[in-house]
Amino acid sequence: MLELRYNPLTDEWIIVSAETQRRPVQPSQQSCPICVGGVELPEEYDLVSFENRFPALKRNPPQVSSESDIFLKKRSFGICEVVVYTSRHDVALPGMPLRQIEKLVEMWVDRTVELFSHDFVEYVFIFENRGKEVGASLTHPHGQIYAFPFLPKRIFAKVEAFSRWRNQKGSCPVCDVVVEEVKLKKRIVFETDSFVSLVPFYARFPFEVHIYPKRHVMSLPELTIQERSELAKHLKIITLKYDGLYGQEFPYMMMFFQAPMKRLDAELFHLHVEFNPPKRDKDKIKWMASVETGTWAFINPMVPEQAAEMLRKVEVNEL
C-alpha cells in the first residue's frame, strides 16, 4: 500500500507506505547493498544518487480513492532518493576528505535543481540519519532526499514564522540571529567568512547545532563556489567535533531546510542546516517522548551555552 491520507485534526497529509517495511536493516559489510558490487551498485563509483528501492513516494504511484468526504486519500506522488557519499563503507562525514564532501555538496545542488523541476514536487528535503539510535538502516555513509508533493507541516511552520518576522520587523530572522550571535560569540562553535555553526539560543536537543549562511540565500543552488566549499568544511568540522566529544561515533539527524521554491514568498526563506543529535551524555539518550512528539514542545536538559562551550573545546586536527 502506498498512499497519502489527510488528517483533518492537524491539516496535514500522512504518508502510508508498506514498502519501507521491506528495507534491509543493519546488514554486514559483506551484504551491504550500496557497497561496490552490492545489489544496488554493482559497478565502481565515487559518489552516486539513485531512487530508493523501498520508497515512501513514487513518480507513478498507484491509483487511490477516498473512503468518504471525511477520510480523504491522494496518490503518493514524489521521489525518494538515496545519496551514497563514497564507495568506502568504513568512513562517514567526519572521516571523509574535504574534497569528497565538496563534491557531495555539488551533488545536493544538482539534485535540488532537478527535483524541483517536476510539476508534482512542492518541496525538496535533504537529510541524513546517522546511527541506529535515529533509525539508520545502513551503516555505509549515505543520506536521502525526499521530493514531497506537499509542504510538510514543520516546513510550513517555518515559512509562516519567516513571513511574520518580515511583517513585524522588516527583516529575516536568520539574518538577525546571525548578526547577534556573531556579536555575542558565546554560542558559536565554528565560524568562517560565509558561514557560522552554533548551538542556537532556542536549541531543542542538548547538542543541537545549526549552520547558517551569513548571506541571505534561499537554497543550495544560490551558493557561490566559495560558499559551497565553506559549507563542506562546516559539515566536516561539526561532525568531527561530535565524534570527538565523547570519543565515539556520534549519532545525529542532519537536515537541510531550503525555500519552497514554488511559493511566491520563497525569497523570505533563509537556507540553513540543522543537526539534531539524540545524545544528552556519553551513555544517555534524549528521547522524544510524549511531550515532544505530541505537542512539539521540547524540553532541553542542557543549557545551550554549555553545549556550545563543550563542542568548541573539542580539538579538530583533521581536514
Contacts in CASP RR format, 6 or more apart in sequence:
PFRMAT RR
TARGET T0000
AUTHOR 0000-0000-0000
METHOD contacts of the structure
MODEL  1
MLELRYNPLTDEWIIVSAETQRRPVQPSQQSCPICVGGVELPEEYDLVSF
ENRFPALKRNPPQVSSESDIFLKKRSFGICEVVVYTSRHDVALPGMPLRQ
IEKLVEMWVDRTVELFSHDFVEYVFIFENRGKEVGASLTHPHGQIYAFPF
LPKRIFAKVEAFSRWRNQKGSCPVCDVVVEEVKLKKRIVFETDSFVSLVP
FYARFPFEVHIYPKRHVMSLPELTIQERSELAKHLKIITLKYDGLYGQEF
PYMMMFFQAPMKRLDAELFHLHVEFNPPKRDKDKIKWMASVETGTWAFIN
PMVPEQAAEMLRKVEVNEL
1 16 0 8 1.000
1 17 0 8 1.000
1 18 0 8 1.000
2 16 0 8 1.000
2 17 0 8 1.000
2 18 0 8 1.000
2 19 0 8 1.000
2 55 0 8 1.000
2 56 0 8 1.000
2 58 0 8 1.000
2 61 0 8 1.000
2 62 0 8 1.000
2 76 0 8 1.000
3 16 0 8 1.000
3 61 0 8 1.000
3 62 0 8 1.000
3 64 0 8 1.000
3 73 0 8 1.000
3 74 0 8 1.000
3 75 0 8 1.000
3 76 0 8 1.000
4 13 0 8 1.000
4 14 0 8 1.000
4 15 0 8 1.000
4 16 0 8 1.000
4 73 0 8 1.000
4 74 0 8 1.000
4 75 0 8 1.000
4 76 0 8 1.000
4 149 0 8 1.000
4 150 0 8 1.000
5 13 0 8 1.000
5 14 0 8 1.000
5 16 0 8 1.000
5 71 0 8 1.000
5 72 0 8 1.000
5 73 0 8 1.000
6 12 0 8 1.000
6 13 0 8 1.000
6 14 0 8 1.000
6 71 0 8 1.000
6 72 0 8 1.000
6 73 0 8 1.000
6 74 0 8 1.000
7 13 0 8 1.000
7 14 0 8 1.000
8 70 0 8 1.000
10 153 0 8 1.000
12 152 0 8 1.000
12 153 0 8 1.000
13 74 0 8 1.000
13 150 0 8 1.000
15 56 0 8 1.000
15 57 0 8 1.000
15 76 0 8 1.000
16 76 0 8 1.000
17 55 0 8 1.000
17 56 0 8 1.000
17 57 0 8 1.000
17 76 0 8 1.000
19 54 0 8 1.000
19 55 0 8 1.000
19 56 0 8 1.000
20 54 0 8 1.000
20 55 0 8 1.000
20 56 0 8 1.000
22 54 0 8 1.000
23 53 0 8 1.000
23 54 0 8 1.000
23 137 0 8 1.000
24 31 0 8 1.000
24 33 0 8 1.000
24 137 0 8 1.000
24 138 0 8 1.000
25 137 0 8 1.000
26 132 0 8 1.000
26 137 0 8 1.000
26 138 0 8 1.000
26 139 0 8 1.000
27 33 0 8 1.000
27 138 0 8 1.000
29 35 0 8 1.000
29 89 0 8 1.000
29 90 0 8 1.000
29 139 0 8 1.000
29 140 0 8 1.000
32 38 0 8 1.000
32 89 0 8 1.000
32 138 0 8 1.000
32 139 0 8 1.000
32 140 0 8 1.000
33 39 0 8 1.000
33 40 0 8 1.000
33 41 0 8 1.000
33 138 0 8 1.000
34 40 0 8 1.000
34 41 0 8 1.000
34 82 0 8 1.000
34 84 0 8 1.000
34 138 0 8 1.000
34 140 0 8 1.000
34 142 0 8 1.000
35 41 0 8 1.000
35 87 0 8 1.000
35 89 0 8 1.000
35 140 0 8 1.000
36 42 0 8 1.000
36 43 0 8 1.000
36 44 0 8 1.000
36 45 0 8 1.000
36 87 0 8 1.000
37 43 0 8 1.000
40 50 0 8 1.000
40 53 0 8 1.000
40 82 0 8 1.000
41 48 0 8 1.000
41 50 0 8 1.000
41 84 0 8 1.000
41 87 0 8 1.000
44 87 0 8 1.000
45 84 0 8 1.000
45 87 0 8 1.000
46 86 0 8 1.000
46 87 0 8 1.000
46 103 0 8 1.000
47 83 0 8 1.000
47 84 0 8 1.000
47 85 0 8 1.000
47 86 0 8 1.000
47 87 0 8 1.000
47 100 0 8 1.000
47 103 0 8 1.000
47 104 0 8 1.000
47 107 0 8 1.000
48 83 0 8 1.000
48 84 0 8 1.000
49 81 0 8 1.000
49 82 0 8 1.000
49 83 0 8 1.000
49 84 0 8 1.000
49 107 0 8 1.000
49 111 0 8 1.000
49 145 0 8 1.000
50 81 0 8 1.000
50 82 0 8 1.000
51 79 0 8 1.000
51 80 0 8 1.000
51 81 0 8 1.000
51 82 0 8 1.000
52 80 0 8 1.000
52 81 0 8 1.000
52 82 0 8 1.000
52 144 0 8 1.000
55 79 0 8 1.000
55 80 0 8 1.000
56 76 0 8 1.000
56 80 0 8 1.000
56 146 0 8 1.000
57 76 0 8 1.000
57 77 0 8 1.000
57 78 0 8 1.000
57 79 0 8 1.000
57 80 0 8 1.000
57 146 0 8 1.000
57 147 0 8 1.000
57 148 0 8 1.000
57 149 0 8 1.000
58 76 0 8 1.000
58 77 0 8 1.000
58 78 0 8 1.000
58 79 0 8 1.000
58 80 0 8 1.000
59 77 0 8 1.000
59 78 0 8 1.000
59 79 0 8 1.000
59 118 0 8 1.000
61 75 0 8 1.000
61 76 0 8 1.000
61 77 0 8 1.000
61 78 0 8 1.000
62 75 0 8 1.000
63 75 0 8 1.000
64 73 0 8 1.000
64 74 0 8 1.000
64 75 0 8 1.000
65 73 0 8 1.000
66 72 0 8 1.000
66 73 0 8 1.000
67 73 0 8 1.000
74 149 0 8 1.000
76 149 0 8 1.000
77 120 0 8 1.000
77 149 0 8 1.000
78 118 0 8 1.000
78 120 0 8 1.000
78 121 0 8 1.000
78 146 0 8 1.000
78 147 0 8 1.000
78 148 0 8 1.000
78 149 0 8 1.000
79 115 0 8 1.000
79 118 0 8 1.000
79 121 0 8 1.000
79 145 0 8 1.000
79 146 0 8 1.000
79 147 0 8 1.000
80 144 0 8 1.000
80 145 0 8 1.000
80 146 0 8 1.000
80 147 0 8 1.000
81 111 0 8 1.000
81 115 0 8 1.000
81 144 0 8 1.000
81 145 0 8 1.000
81 147 0 8 1.000
82 142 0 8 1.000
82 143 0 8 1.000
82 144 0 8 1.000
83 104 0 8 1.000
83 107 0 8 1.000
83 108 0 8 1.000
83 111 0 8 1.000
83 126 0 8 1.000
83 142 0 8 1.000
83 143 0 8 1.000
83 144 0 8 1.000
83 145 0 8 1.000
84 140 0 8 1.000
84 141 0 8 1.000
84 142 0 8 1.000
84 143 0 8 1.000
85 92 0 8 1.000
85 93 0 8 1.000
85 96 0 8 1.000
85 100 0 8 1.000
85 101 0 8 1.000
85 104 0 8 1.000
85 141 0 8 1.000
85 142 0 8 1.000
85 143 0 8 1.000
86 96 0 8 1.000
86 100 0 8 1.000
86 141 0 8 1.000
88 141 0 8 1.000
89 139 0 8 1.000
89 140 0 8 1.000
89 141 0 8 1.000
91 141 0 8 1.000
92 130 0 8 1.000
92 141 0 8 1.000
92 239 0 8 1.000
92 249 0 8 1.000
93 101 0 8 1.000
93 128 0 8 1.000
93 130 0 8 1.000
93 141 0 8 1.000
93 235 0 8 1.000
93 236 0 8 1.000
93 239 0 8 1.000
94 236 0 8 1.000
94 239 0 8 1.000
94 240 0 8 1.000
94 242 0 8 1.000
94 243 0 8 1.000
95 236 0 8 1.000
95 240 0 8 1.000
95 318 0 8 1.000
96 104 0 8 1.000
96 141 0 8 1.000
96 236 0 8 1.000
98 232 0 8 1.000
98 233 0 8 1.000
98 236 0 8 1.000
98 319 0 8 1.000
101 232 0 8 1.000
101 233 0 8 1.000
101 235 0 8 1.000
101 236 0 8 1.000
102 228 0 8 1.000
102 229 0 8 1.000
102 232 0 8 1.000
104 232 0 8 1.000
105 220 0 8 1.000
105 228 0 8 1.000
105 229 0 8 1.000
105 231 0 8 1.000
105 232 0 8 1.000
105 235 0 8 1.000
106 228 0 8 1.000
108 126 0 8 1.000
108 145 0 8 1.000
108 220 0 8 1.000
108 256 0 8 1.000
109 220 0 8 1.000
109 221 0 8 1.000
109 223 0 8 1.000
109 228 0 8 1.000
111 124 0 8 1.000
111 126 0 8 1.000
111 145 0 8 1.000
112 124 0 8 1.000
112 126 0 8 1.000
112 219 0 8 1.000
112 220 0 8 1.000
112 221 0 8 1.000
112 258 0 8 1.000
113 221 0 8 1.000
115 121 0 8 1.000
115 124 0 8 1.000
115 145 0 8 1.000
115 147 0 8 1.000
116 124 0 8 1.000
116 147 0 8 1.000
116 261 0 8 1.000
116 262 0 8 1.000
118 147 0 8 1.000
120 149 0 8 1.000
121 147 0 8 1.000
121 148 0 8 1.000
121 149 0 8 1.000
122 148 0 8 1.000
122 149 0 8 1.000
122 150 0 8 1.000
122 151 0 8 1.000
122 260 0 8 1.000
122 262 0 8 1.000
123 147 0 8 1.000
123 148 0 8 1.000
123 150 0 8 1.000
123 151 0 8 1.000
123 152 0 8 1.000
123 155 0 8 1.000
123 260 0 8 1.000
124 145 0 8 1.000
124 146 0 8 1.000
124 147 0 8 1.000
124 148 0 8 1.000
124 258 0 8 1.000
125 145 0 8 1.000
125 146 0 8 1.000
125 147 0 8 1.000
125 148 0 8 1.000
125 152 0 8 1.000
125 155 0 8 1.000
125 255 0 8 1.000
125 256 0 8 1.000
126 143 0 8 1.000
126 144 0 8 1.000
126 145 0 8 1.000
126 220 0 8 1.000
126 255 0 8 1.000
126 256 0 8 1.000
126 258 0 8 1.000
127 143 0 8 1.000
127 144 0 8 1.000
127 145 0 8 1.000
127 146 0 8 1.000
127 253 0 8 1.000
127 254 0 8 1.000
127 255 0 8 1.000
127 256 0 8 1.000
128 142 0 8 1.000
128 143 0 8 1.000
128 144 0 8 1.000
128 252 0 8 1.000
128 253 0 8 1.000
128 254 0 8 1.000
129 135 0 8 1.000
129 136 0 8 1.000
129 143 0 8 1.000
129 144 0 8 1.000
129 253 0 8 1.000
130 136 0 8 1.000
130 249 0 8 1.000
130 250 0 8 1.000
130 251 0 8 1.000
130 252 0 8 1.000
130 253 0 8 1.000
130 254 0 8 1.000
131 139 0 8 1.000
131 249 0 8 1.000
131 251 0 8 1.000
131 252 0 8 1.000
132 251 0 8 1.000
133 251 0 8 1.000
133 278 0 8 1.000
133 279 0 8 1.000
133 285 0 8 1.000
134 251 0 8 1.000
134 252 0 8 1.000
134 253 0 8 1.000
134 278 0 8 1.000
136 251 0 8 1.000
151 159 0 8 1.000
151 260 0 8 1.000
151 263 0 8 1.000
155 257 0 8 1.000
155 260 0 8 1.000
158 257 0 8 1.000
158 269 0 8 1.000
159 260 0 8 1.000
159 263 0 8 1.000
159 265 0 8 1.000
159 268 0 8 1.000
159 269 0 8 1.000
161 173 0 8 1.000
162 172 0 8 1.000
162 173 0 8 1.000
162 265 0 8 1.000
162 268 0 8 1.000
162 269 0 8 1.000
162 270 0 8 1.000
163 265 0 8 1.000
163 268 0 8 1.000
165 171 0 8 1.000
165 172 0 8 1.000
165 173 0 8 1.000
165 176 0 8 1.000
166 172 0 8 1.000
166 268 0 8 1.000
169 176 0 8 1.000
172 216 0 8 1.000
172 268 0 8 1.000
172 270 0 8 1.000
173 270 0 8 1.000
174 212 0 8 1.000
174 216 0 8 1.000
174 270 0 8 1.000
174 272 0 8 1.000
175 216 0 8 1.000
175 270 0 8 1.000
177 200 0 8 1.000
177 201 0 8 1.000
177 212 0 8 1.000
178 196 0 8 1.000
178 212 0 8 1.000
178 214 0 8 1.000
181 187 0 8 1.000
181 188 0 8 1.000
181 196 0 8 1.000
181 198 0 8 1.000
181 201 0 8 1.000
182 188 0 8 1.000
182 191 0 8 1.000
182 196 0 8 1.000
182 214 0 8 1.000
186 305 0 8 1.000
186 308 0 8 1.000
187 198 0 8 1.000
187 199 0 8 1.000
187 200 0 8 1.000
187 201 0 8 1.000
187 304 0 8 1.000
187 305 0 8 1.000
187 308 0 8 1.000
188 196 0 8 1.000
188 197 0 8 1.000
188 198 0 8 1.000
188 308 0 8 1.000
188 312 0 8 1.000
189 197 0 8 1.000
189 198 0 8 1.000
189 199 0 8 1.000
189 209 0 8 1.000
189 238 0 8 1.000
189 241 0 8 1.000
189 308 0 8 1.000
189 311 0 8 1.000
189 312 0 8 1.000
190 196 0 8 1.000
190 197 0 8 1.000
190 234 0 8 1.000
190 237 0 8 1.000
190 238 0 8 1.000
190 241 0 8 1.000
191 197 0 8 1.000
192 230 0 8 1.000
192 233 0 8 1.000
192 234 0 8 1.000
193 214 0 8 1.000
193 226 0 8 1.000
193 230 0 8 1.000
194 213 0 8 1.000
194 214 0 8 1.000
194 215 0 8 1.000
194 226 0 8 1.000
194 227 0 8 1.000
194 230 0 8 1.000
195 211 0 8 1.000
195 212 0 8 1.000
195 213 0 8 1.000
195 214 0 8 1.000
195 227 0 8 1.000
195 230 0 8 1.000
195 231 0 8 1.000
195 234 0 8 1.000
196 211 0 8 1.000
196 212 0 8 1.000
196 214 0 8 1.000
197 209 0 8 1.000
197 210 0 8 1.000
197 211 0 8 1.000
197 212 0 8 1.000
197 234 0 8 1.000
197 237 0 8 1.000
197 238 0 8 1.000
198 209 0 8 1.000
198 210 0 8 1.000
198 212 0 8 1.000
198 308 0 8 1.000
199 207 0 8 1.000
199 208 0 8 1.000
199 209 0 8 1.000
199 210 0 8 1.000
199 304 0 8 1.000
199 305 0 8 1.000
199 307 0 8 1.000
199 308 0 8 1.000
199 311 0 8 1.000
200 208 0 8 1.000
200 210 0 8 1.000
200 304 0 8 1.000
201 304 0 8 1.000
202 304 0 8 1.000
203 300 0 8 1.000
203 304 0 8 1.000
203 307 0 8 1.000
204 276 0 8 1.000
204 292 0 8 1.000
204 298 0 8 1.000
204 300 0 8 1.000
205 276 0 8 1.000
205 277 0 8 1.000
205 278 0 8 1.000
205 286 0 8 1.000
205 298 0 8 1.000
205 300 0 8 1.000
206 277 0 8 1.000
206 279 0 8 1.000
206 280 0 8 1.000
206 286 0 8 1.000
206 300 0 8 1.000
206 301 0 8 1.000
206 302 0 8 1.000
206 307 0 8 1.000
207 242 0 8 1.000
207 245 0 8 1.000
207 275 0 8 1.000
207 277 0 8 1.000
207 279 0 8 1.000
207 280 0 8 1.000
207 302 0 8 1.000
207 307 0 8 1.000
207 310 0 8 1.000
207 311 0 8 1.000
208 274 0 8 1.000
208 275 0 8 1.000
208 276 0 8 1.000
208 277 0 8 1.000
208 300 0 8 1.000
208 304 0 8 1.000
208 307 0 8 1.000
209 238 0 8 1.000
209 274 0 8 1.000
209 275 0 8 1.000
209 311 0 8 1.000
210 272 0 8 1.000
210 273 0 8 1.000
210 274 0 8 1.000
210 275 0 8 1.000
211 231 0 8 1.000
211 234 0 8 1.000
211 235 0 8 1.000
211 238 0 8 1.000
211 272 0 8 1.000
211 273 0 8 1.000
211 275 0 8 1.000
212 270 0 8 1.000
212 272 0 8 1.000
213 223 0 8 1.000
213 227 0 8 1.000
213 231 0 8 1.000
213 270 0 8 1.000
213 271 0 8 1.000
213 272 0 8 1.000
215 227 0 8 1.000
216 270 0 8 1.000
217 223 0 8 1.000
217 227 0 8 1.000
217 270 0 8 1.000
217 271 0 8 1.000
218 258 0 8 1.000
218 259 0 8 1.000
218 261 0 8 1.000
218 266 0 8 1.000
218 267 0 8 1.000
218 269 0 8 1.000
218 270 0 8 1.000
218 271 0 8 1.000
219 258 0 8 1.000
219 259 0 8 1.000
219 261 0 8 1.000
219 271 0 8 1.000
220 228 0 8 1.000
220 256 0 8 1.000
220 258 0 8 1.000
220 271 0 8 1.000
222 271 0 8 1.000
223 231 0 8 1.000
223 271 0 8 1.000
231 273 0 8 1.000
233 319 0 8 1.000
234 273 0 8 1.000
235 254 0 8 1.000
235 273 0 8 1.000
236 319 0 8 1.000
237 316 0 8 1.000
237 319 0 8 1.000
238 275 0 8 1.000
238 311 0 8 1.000
239 250 0 8 1.000
239 252 0 8 1.000
240 314 0 8 1.000
240 316 0 8 1.000
240 318 0 8 1.000
241 311 0 8 1.000
241 314 0 8 1.000
241 316 0 8 1.000
242 250 0 8 1.000
242 252 0 8 1.000
242 275 0 8 1.000
242 277 0 8 1.000
242 311 0 8 1.000
243 249 0 8 1.000
243 250 0 8 1.000
244 250 0 8 1.000
244 314 0 8 1.000
245 310 0 8 1.000
245 311 0 8 1.000
245 314 0 8 1.000
246 279 0 8 1.000
246 281 0 8 1.000
246 282 0 8 1.000
248 282 0 8 1.000
250 277 0 8 1.000
250 279 0 8 1.000
251 277 0 8 1.000
251 278 0 8 1.000
251 279 0 8 1.000
252 275 0 8 1.000
252 276 0 8 1.000
252 277 0 8 1.000
252 278 0 8 1.000
253 274 0 8 1.000
253 275 0 8 1.000
253 276 0 8 1.000
253 277 0 8 1.000
253 278 0 8 1.000
254 273 0 8 1.000
254 274 0 8 1.000
254 275 0 8 1.000
255 273 0 8 1.000
255 274 0 8 1.000
255 275 0 8 1.000
255 276 0 8 1.000
256 271 0 8 1.000
256 272 0 8 1.000
256 273 0 8 1.000
257 269 0 8 1.000
257 271 0 8 1.000
257 272 0 8 1.000
257 273 0 8 1.000
257 274 0 8 1.000
258 269 0 8 1.000
258 271 0 8 1.000
259 266 0 8 1.000
259 267 0 8 1.000
259 268 0 8 1.000
259 269 0 8 1.000
259 271 0 8 1.000
260 266 0 8 1.000
260 269 0 8 1.000
278 285 0 8 1.000
278 286 0 8 1.000
278 287 0 8 1.000
279 285 0 8 1.000
279 286 0 8 1.000
280 286 0 8 1.000
280 301 0 8 1.000
280 302 0 8 1.000
286 301 0 8 1.000
291 297 0 8 1.000
291 298 0 8 1.000
291 299 0 8 1.000
292 298 0 8 1.000
292 299 0 8 1.000
END
